[in-house]
Amino acid sequence: MKTIISRKTGEALEIAKQILYSLQVLTVGLLIPFLFVFGITYNTPKSLQQKEINIGKPGHENIDRTTMDISKVLPDQNS
């Protein structure tokens, strides 16, 4: 439905409203994808994990050494 405008000021006001609406739609249309891309790329955990990973040999190795007395003769269970 079209609005009939008889005055020049009303016509200018209607054009200004249309331009403002178009700018709002354009702003929302560009802002939402920008915020989405910015949100998924800003400060990702991948960049934080790279600082925490250290690859290399540890300074000392924890080796459990068990001792065994080989001088003691064990009984033969099969006899």
PyMOL commands that set and color helices and strands:
alter all, ss='L'
color gray80, all
select helices_A, chain A and resi 8-41+45-52
alter helices_A, ss='H'
color red, helices_A
deselect
rebuild
show_as cartoon
